[in-house]
Amino acid sequence: MVLRLDQIVARFGGEIVGAGDTAIERIGTLENAGPGELAFLANPKYRHQLATTRAAAVIMAPPAVEGPVAAILTPQPYLYYARVAQWLNPLPVPVPGIHPSAVVEGAVAPSASIGPNVWIGPAARIGADVVIAANCSIGAGVEIGAGSRLAANVAIYSGSRLGARCLVHSGAVIGADGFGFAREADGAWVKIPQVGRVLIGDDVEIGAGTTIDRGALGDTVIADGVKLDNQIQVGHNVRIGVHTAMAGCVGIAGSAVIGARCTVGGGAVILGHLQIADDVDVAAGTLVAKSIRNAGSFSGAVPFLEHGDWLKNFSRLRHLDAMADKIRALEQRLAALEKKS
């Protein structure tokens, strides 16, 4: 696909600086882009690269900066870049049909594409334009909404629901049993049946190797627009609000409730039965051990210790402000005594 700058601006808005008929074939970085490539400047620390870039044009925030190439000015260059990149890199159009090696016991829309060795269980319903790649397992009663795509080797357990236009990457497992056990007096574990479901909204992306457990009694719910990176663990009965995004290796224990438009950095851990408000940003590697009731940014990590020592030290840490006030008062009293002497 070849686009001109004026075509891009006609579709997405913005202001052109330079030649509107500049041809664009690909997206590249400021440092490495060449002729025919559109670069973007989202981070000001790379601004010096404008002077030497060989890109055909650059997406950047106003005001315009003199440079060797044309530009598109927009208040959100990174978002603009994402939209242009989607236009230049459309998803391949699947060929409708069911591969001869697939085993289909449910209902599949005529426009869906079902790959080799796929199993679709009884009473499952596969919507229009759905793509299910090789070796996926779709359990009984599963529903998959129109336009969703499953990469190879995805497993969706019985009763789960996936909304429209979702993207699920390889190795994801949706609807496995939550980690529910009761302990006998002798230390043995008794399994608690997990009889809930996983309900996933529209426009959700689920990364490779991510696992979302079914509810123990109620349902695990992933709302519209949620984006989950690779290797995330979502425990049973967790609820995640609309447009929340999580980076790789986040762990969420059972029954945590996470609000809308939150971000959670890689490797963060959210303990069970906590509530996280809307618009909360949790930094990478943070252990969230108590509910967060208000919007804001939160971070922190404590070196691991023997549990009793950790509790004692953390208790003192919570009183640092009060201790600082007491020390300040003692310093003032000491200074007053020194003056009298």
C-alpha positions in Angstrom: 0.0 0.0 0.0 1.3 3.5 -0.9 -0.3 6.6 0.7 0.3 10.3 0.3 0.5 12.6 3.3 -2.6 14.5 2.2 -4.6 11.3 2.1 -3.4 10.4 5.6 -4.4 13.9 6.9 -7.8 13.7 5.1 -8.5 10.5 7.1 -7.0 11.3 10.5 -6.7 15.0 10.7 -3.6 17.0 11.6 -1.6 19.7 9.7 0.8 19.1 6.9 4.2 20.9 6.8 5.9 20.4 3.5 4.8 18.5 0.4 1.3 16.9 0.7 2.0 14.5 -2.1 4.9 12.9 -0.3 4.5 9.1 -0.8 4.5 6.8 2.3 4.8 3.0 2.1 5.9 2.0 5.6 6.4 3.2 9.2 9.9 3.5 10.6 11.9 5.0 13.5 13.4 8.4 13.3 16.9 6.9 13.5 16.5 4.1 10.9 13.7 5.2 8.5 14.5 5.7 4.9 12.8 7.0 1.7 9.1 6.2 1.6 8.9 5.7 5.4 6.9 7.7 7.9 8.6 8.2 11.3 7.2 9.6 14.5 8.5 11.8 17.3 6.6 11.0 20.6 9.4 11.3 23.1 11.1 14.8 23.2 14.5 13.2 24.1 14.8 12.0 20.4 14.1 15.5 19.0 17.7 15.9 18.0 17.2 13.1 15.4 15.0 15.3 13.3 18.1 17.0 11.9 19.5 13.7 10.5 16.5 11.5 9.8 16.2 10.1 6.3 12.5 9.5 6.6 10.1 10.8 4.0 8.0 12.5 6.7 7.6 12.7 10.5 4.6 12.7 12.7 5.2 15.2 15.6 3.5 17.5 18.0 3.3 21.2 17.1 5.0 23.6 16.8 6.7 22.7 13.6 10.5 22.3 13.7 12.7 23.0 10.7 14.1 19.9 9.3 15.0 18.1 6.1 11.6 16.3 5.7 7.9 17.0 5.6 5.8 16.6 8.8 2.3 15.9 10.1 1.5 18.0 13.2 -0.9 16.5 15.7 -1.3 16.8 19.5 -0.9 13.0 20.0 1.9 11.7 17.7 2.0 8.2 19.2 -1.7 7.7 18.8 -1.6 9.1 15.3 1.3 6.7 14.4 -0.8 3.7 15.7 -3.7 4.6 13.4 -1.5 5.1 10.4 0.3 1.8 11.1 -3.0 0.0 11.2 -4.0 1.5 7.8 -0.6 0.5 6.3 -0.7 -3.0 7.8 -4.2 -4.4 7.5 -5.0 -7.9 8.9 -5.0 -10.6 6.2 -8.4 -11.4 5.0 -9.1 -15.1 6.0 -10.6 -17.6 3.6 -14.0 -18.8 5.0 -14.4 -22.4 5.6 -13.7 -25.4 7.8 -10.5 -27.4 7.4 -11.1 -31.1 6.7 -9.2 -32.1 9.9 -11.3 -29.9 12.2 -13.9 -31.5 14.4 -17.0 -29.3 14.7 -19.9 -30.2 17.0 -21.2 -26.6 17.5 -22.6 -23.9 15.1 -20.1 -22.0 12.9 -21.1 -19.0 10.8 -20.5 -19.5 7.1 -18.0 -16.6 7.0 -15.8 -18.0 9.8 -12.4 -19.6 9.1 -11.6 -22.8 11.1 -8.0 -24.1 10.8 -6.5 -27.6 11.0 -7.1 -29.8 14.0 -9.4 -27.4 15.7 -12.1 -28.9 18.0 -15.3 -27.0 18.5 -17.5 -28.6 21.2 -21.2 -29.2 21.3 -23.5 -26.2 21.6 -20.6 -23.8 20.9 -21.4 -20.8 18.7 -18.8 -19.2 16.5 -19.8 -15.8 15.0 -19.3 -14.2 11.6 -15.8 -13.6 10.3 -14.2 -15.4 13.3 -10.7 -16.9 12.7 -9.6 -19.9 14.7 -6.1 -21.0 13.8 -4.7 -24.5 14.0 -5.0 -26.8 17.1 -7.3 -24.6 19.1 -9.7 -26.2 21.5 -13.1 -24.6 22.0 -15.2 -26.2 24.7 -18.9 -27.0 24.9 -21.2 -24.0 25.0 -18.4 -21.5 24.3 -19.6 -18.3 22.4 -17.2 -16.3 20.3 -18.3 -13.0 18.9 -18.1 -11.7 15.3 -14.6 -10.7 14.0 -12.6 -12.3 16.8 -9.3 -14.0 16.1 -7.6 -16.9 17.9 -4.0 -17.7 17.1 -2.8 -21.3 17.1 -3.0 -23.5 20.2 -5.6 -21.4 22.2 -7.8 -23.3 24.7 -11.2 -22.0 25.7 -12.9 -24.1 28.3 -16.6 -24.8 28.4 -19.1 -22.1 29.0 -16.8 -19.2 28.4 -17.8 -16.2 26.3 -15.6 -14.1 24.1 -17.0 -10.8 22.6 -16.6 -9.3 19.2 -13.3 -8.2 17.6 -11.1 -9.9 20.2 -7.6 -11.1 19.6 -6.2 -14.1 21.6 -2.6 -15.0 21.1 -1.0 -18.5 21.1 -1.0 -20.6 24.2 -3.6 -18.5 26.1 -5.9 -20.6 28.3 -9.4 -19.2 29.1 -11.6 -20.8 31.6 -9.4 -23.3 33.4 -10.2 -24.1 37.0 -9.4 -21.4 39.6 -7.1 -22.4 42.4 -9.7 -23.4 45.0 -8.9 -25.9 47.7 -10.0 -26.5 51.3 -7.5 -28.1 53.8 -8.1 -31.2 55.8 -6.8 -31.5 59.4 -4.0 -33.7 58.3 -2.9 -31.1 55.7 -4.4 -32.8 52.6 -6.2 -30.6 50.1 -9.8 -31.0 49.0 -10.6 -29.5 45.6 -13.5 -27.0 45.4 -15.4 -27.4 42.1 -15.1 -24.2 39.9 -18.5 -23.8 38.4 -18.4 -20.2 37.2 -17.5 -18.9 33.8 -15.2 -16.5 32.1 -17.0 -13.6 30.4 -14.9 -11.4 28.1 -16.2 -8.2 26.4 -15.6 -6.7 23.0 -12.2 -5.5 21.6 -10.2 -7.4 24.2 -6.6 -8.5 23.5 -5.1 -11.4 25.4 -1.4 -12.1 25.1 0.5 -15.3 24.5 0.6 -17.7 27.5 -1.9 -15.7 29.5 -4.4 -17.6 31.7 -7.8 -16.5 32.9 -9.4 -18.8 35.4 -13.1 -19.5 35.6 -15.1 -18.3 38.6 -15.6 -20.6 41.6 -19.3 -19.7 41.9 -19.8 -16.4 40.1 -18.0 -15.4 36.9 -14.6 -14.0 36.1 -15.3 -10.8 34.0 -13.0 -9.0 31.6 -14.8 -5.8 30.3 -14.7 -4.2 26.9 -11.4 -2.9 25.6 -9.1 -4.6 28.1 -5.5 -5.3 26.9 -3.6 -8.1 28.6 0.1 -8.7 27.7 1.8 -12.1 27.7 2.0 -14.5 30.6 -0.5 -12.8 32.9 -2.4 -14.8 35.5 -6.0 -13.7 36.2 -7.4 -15.7 39.2 -11.0 -16.8 39.7 -13.8 -14.3 40.1 -11.5 -11.4 39.2 -13.2 -8.4 37.6 -11.3 -6.0 35.3 -12.9 -2.7 34.2 -13.1 -1.2 30.7 -9.9 -0.2 28.9 -7.6 -1.3 31.6 -4.2 -2.5 30.3 -1.6 -4.8 32.0 2.0 -5.6 31.0 3.6 -9.0 31.0 3.8 -11.3 34.1 1.2 -9.5 36.2 -0.4 -11.8 38.7 -4.0 -11.1 40.0 -5.2 -13.3 42.9 -8.8 -14.4 43.1 -11.8 -12.1 43.6 -9.7 -8.9 43.1 -11.8 -6.1 41.5 -9.9 -3.7 39.2 -11.4 -0.5 37.9 -11.7 1.1 34.5 -8.8 2.7 32.6 -6.1 1.4 35.0 -2.6 0.5 33.9 -0.5 -2.2 35.7 3.2 -2.5 35.0 5.0 -5.8 34.3 5.5 -8.2 37.2 3.2 -6.4 39.5 1.1 -8.5 41.9 -2.4 -7.7 43.1 -3.5 -9.8 46.1 -7.0 -11.4 46.3 -10.2 -9.7 47.4 -8.8 -6.2 46.9 -10.5 -3.3 45.2 -8.7 -1.0 42.8 -10.4 2.3 41.9 -10.8 3.6 38.3 -7.8 5.4 36.7 -5.1 3.9 38.9 -1.6 3.4 37.6 0.5 0.6 39.3 4.2 0.7 38.6 6.1 -2.4 37.4 7.1 -4.9 40.2 4.7 -3.3 42.7 3.0 -5.6 45.3 -0.5 -4.3 45.9 -1.3 -5.6 49.4 -4.3 -3.4 50.2 -7.2 -1.8 48.3 -6.6 1.4 46.4 -9.7 3.6 46.8 -8.7 6.7 44.8 -7.2 7.4 41.4 -3.5 8.0 41.1 -0.1 6.4 40.6 1.3 3.8 43.0 4.6 2.0 43.3 6.8 0.3 45.8 8.7 -2.9 46.6 10.0 -4.3 49.8 13.0 -6.8 50.0 11.8 -10.2 51.1 12.4 -11.2 54.7 11.3 -13.9 57.2 7.5 -13.2 57.4 7.5 -12.1 61.1 10.4 -9.7 60.5 8.7 -8.3 57.4 5.5 -7.6 59.2 7.3 -5.9 62.0 9.4 -3.7 59.7 6.5 -2.9 57.5 4.4 -1.8 60.6 7.2 0.6 61.5 7.4 1.8 57.9 3.8 2.8 58.0 4.5 5.1 61.0 7.5 6.9 59.5 5.7 10.2 59.2 4.7 10.1 62.9 8.2 9.1 63.9 9.7 12.0 61.9 7.3 14.4 63.6 8.4 13.1 67.0 12.1 13.4 66.1 11.6 16.9 64.9 9.9 17.9 68.2 12.7 16.3 70.2 15.3 18.2 68.1 13.5 21.5 68.9 13.4 20.7 72.6 17.1 19.8 72.6 18.0 23.0 70.8 16.0 25.0 73.4 17.8 23.2 76.3 21.1 23.9 74.7 20.3 27.6 74.4 19.4 27.7 78.2 22.7 26.1 79.1 
